[in-house]
């Protein structure tokens, strides 16, 4: 895309979005139920390649209630390089579901998730499938980058 005010914006291909999604570990899940305010919460997650989904542990509470009653949810992850004045963002929108199959739970329990709370406090695995994914990268134009 054209440069404005010294910055360049580029749309990311699906493969690049998936690569960035798999490399990060902290994002935000957003759910909106009719008649309720949106629920947006940070979550530690893993990208589950076999199911092409964002998977995370969940405890009882407003987030789990919203996720269980929503047909779809959104997930956002981003990163920045302050030194190069650049950053990126990936957004996933897809069906949300609780993982209940024993084989899938066993696989996810072996995943390299770095939770902030003990697994016993967040015993359920939820996932958002990547049926729609988009991403952007923004950075200073070559003329604006620091040396």
ABEGO torsion letter per residue (X at the ends): XBBBGGBBBBBBBAAAAAAAAAABABBBBBBBBBGBBBBBBBBBBBBBAAAGBBBBBBBBEAAAAAAAABABBBBBBBBBBAAAGBBBBBBBBBBBBBBABAAAAAAAAABBBBBABBAAABABBBBBBBABBBBBBBBBBAAABBX
